[in-house]
């Protein structure tokens, strides 16, 4: 099934990628929040989470096909001094050619973030890339899709993100922290603001003395893309 999904979104022969958009903005999430960043948003996703805020990238309908050279050329037109870039989606790992993009970005000495929904195998993602891996909580509708084997491939530079919309989500995330050695101390709890405020989530974190980072979508606060 996974291979079929990848085939749907990738032209392997020409190393083309379905791209929803490439843009330059402030990094709004993760431990890199606040830094200028170049974003490459790939199109196509194998999930449709209840709180998804990038529905335009769920399919390839709103995308264009670019080869790796074209993507790099676009990056060079924006923020020439900025070396931070994020590959996001959709779900980037659905497209096999994303690995060619990773290789090129590494050669160009970018600091590379990968945001992935945590359902697909990350073992072949280069170690130089900082993986921001979602652990899906119950209200997403896809907690049963979490690929827990991925925890074996997390390193100290990587991050785990929990998007929390309900008390059940919070308890799920809190219990997850007790599962053992997570190989990274970069744990992010981020609220689904429409149903749980960041303030309420912060109070829960303080009450339970959790050593996690409160994630706030800074780009939305700033009204940036």
C-alpha positions in Angstrom: 0.0 0.0 0.0 2.8 2.4 0.9 4.6 1.8 -2.3 1.4 2.4 -4.3 0.9 5.8 -2.5 4.5 6.8 -3.4 4.0 5.8 -7.0 0.9 8.0 -7.2 2.9 11.1 -6.2 6.3 10.6 -7.8 7.7 10.5 -11.3 10.8 8.4 -10.6 12.3 8.5 -14.1 12.5 12.3 -14.2 13.1 12.9 -10.5 10.2 15.4 -10.4 8.4 16.4 -7.2 4.8 17.6 -6.8 5.3 21.0 -5.0 2.4 22.9 -3.5 4.6 26.0 -2.7 8.1 27.3 -2.0 8.2 30.3 0.3 10.3 32.3 2.7 9.0 33.2 6.2 9.6 32.9 9.9 9.8 29.4 11.2 6.7 29.1 13.3 7.2 25.8 15.1 9.8 23.4 16.5 12.9 24.4 18.5 13.8 26.6 15.5 10.7 28.8 16.0 11.6 32.4 15.3 14.3 31.9 12.7 14.0 32.9 9.1 13.5 29.8 7.0 12.9 28.7 3.4 10.0 26.3 3.1 9.4 23.6 0.5 5.9 22.3 0.8 5.3 19.0 -1.1 1.8 18.0 -2.2 0.0 14.8 -1.2 -0.7 13.2 2.1 -1.7 9.7 3.3 -3.8 11.2 6.2 -6.4 13.8 6.7 -6.1 14.8 10.3 -9.1 16.5 12.0 -7.1 19.7 12.7 -5.2 19.9 9.4 -4.4 23.5 8.5 -2.8 22.9 5.1 -5.6 21.1 3.3 -4.5 22.6 0.0 -1.5 20.3 0.2 -3.5 17.1 0.9 -3.6 16.2 -2.8 -1.6 17.1 -5.9 -4.5 19.2 -7.4 -3.0 22.5 -6.3 0.6 21.5 -7.1 3.1 21.9 -9.9 5.9 19.5 -10.9 9.4 20.7 -10.5 12.7 18.9 -10.8 15.4 19.3 -8.1 17.4 21.9 -10.0 14.3 24.1 -10.4 13.5 23.9 -6.7 17.1 24.9 -5.8 16.9 27.8 -8.2 13.8 29.0 -6.5 15.5 28.8 -3.1 18.3 30.9 -4.4 16.0 33.8 -5.2 14.9 34.2 -1.6 16.9 35.0 1.6 20.3 34.5 0.1 22.0 34.6 3.5 19.6 32.1 5.1 20.7 28.5 5.4 17.7 27.1 7.2 15.2 25.2 5.1 12.2 23.0 5.9 10.8 20.2 3.8 7.1 19.8 4.7 3.8 18.9 3.3 1.4 17.2 3.0 3.6 14.2 3.7 7.0 14.7 2.1 8.1 11.0 2.4 5.4 9.8 0.0 7.6 11.1 -2.9 10.7 9.0 -3.4 12.4 11.9 -5.2 12.5 13.8 -1.9 15.6 11.8 -1.1 17.3 13.4 -4.1 16.2 16.8 -2.8 17.7 15.9 0.6 21.0 15.0 -1.0 21.2 18.2 -2.9 20.3 20.4 0.1 23.0 18.6 2.1 25.6 19.3 -0.6 24.6 23.0 -0.5 25.2 23.1 3.3 21.6 23.9 4.3 20.4 23.2 7.8 17.5 20.9 6.8 14.3 20.3 8.8 11.9 17.5 7.7 8.3 17.6 9.1 6.7 14.2 8.8 3.5 12.8 10.1 5.2 9.8 11.7 3.4 7.1 9.8 6.0 6.3 7.1 9.4 4.7 7.6 12.1 7.3 8.4 15.1 4.9 8.5 16.5 6.1 5.1 16.3 9.8 5.9 19.9 11.1 6.1 21.3 11.6 9.6 22.2 15.2 8.7 18.5 16.0 8.5 16.6 17.2 11.6 13.5 15.1 11.7 10.4 16.6 13.3 8.2 13.6 13.8 4.5 13.8 14.8 3.1 11.3 17.2 -0.6 11.3 16.4 -2.9 11.7 19.3 -6.5 10.3 19.4 -8.3 13.4 18.3 -6.3 13.4 15.0 -8.3 10.3 14.0 -5.0 8.5 13.2 -3.3 7.5 16.4 -3.6 3.9 15.2 -1.3 4.8 12.2 1.7 5.8 14.4 4.8 4.0 13.2 6.4 3.3 16.5 9.4 1.6 14.9 10.5 5.1 13.8 11.5 5.7 17.4 14.5 3.4 16.7 15.7 5.9 14.1 15.3 9.1 16.2 18.6 10.8 17.3 19.4 13.5 19.7 19.0 16.2 17.1 15.5 15.2 16.1 12.2 16.3 17.6 8.9 14.6 18.5 5.7 16.7 18.3 2.3 16.0 19.9 -0.6 18.1 18.6 -3.1 18.2 21.5 -6.8 19.1 21.2 -8.4 17.2 24.1 -7.8 16.0 27.6 -7.6 12.5 26.1 -4.8 13.7 23.8 -2.9 15.2 26.7 -3.1 12.1 28.8 -2.0 10.0 25.7 1.0 12.3 25.1 1.9 12.4 28.8 1.8 8.6 29.0 3.9 8.3 25.9 6.7 10.1 27.7 6.8 7.2 30.1 7.4 4.6 27.4 11.1 4.6 27.8 14.2 6.0 26.1 12.9 8.4 23.4 16.5 9.1 22.3 15.7 12.8 22.1 14.9 15.5 24.7 13.3 17.7 22.1 9.6 17.0 22.9 7.0 19.5 21.8 3.4 19.8 22.9 1.3 22.0 20.7 -2.4 22.9 21.2 -5.1 22.8 18.6 -6.2 26.4 19.4 -9.7 25.9 18.1 -10.5 23.4 20.9 -7.7 23.9 23.5 -5.9 27.1 24.2 -2.1 27.2 24.5 -2.7 28.8 27.9 -4.7 25.8 29.1 -2.1 23.4 27.7 0.7 25.4 29.4 -1.1 25.2 32.8 -1.4 21.4 32.4 2.4 21.2 31.6 3.2 23.3 34.6 0.9 21.3 36.9 2.4 18.0 35.8 6.0 19.3 35.7 6.6 17.9 32.3 10.0 18.6 30.7 8.5 19.5 27.3 8.5 22.6 25.1 5.2 24.4 24.6 4.7 24.9 20.9 2.9 27.9 19.6 2.4 28.5 15.9 4.4 31.7 15.8 3.7 32.4 12.2 0.0 32.5 12.9 0.5 34.9 15.8 2.5 37.1 13.4 0.0 36.6 10.6 2.6 35.2 8.3 2.4 32.2 6.0 
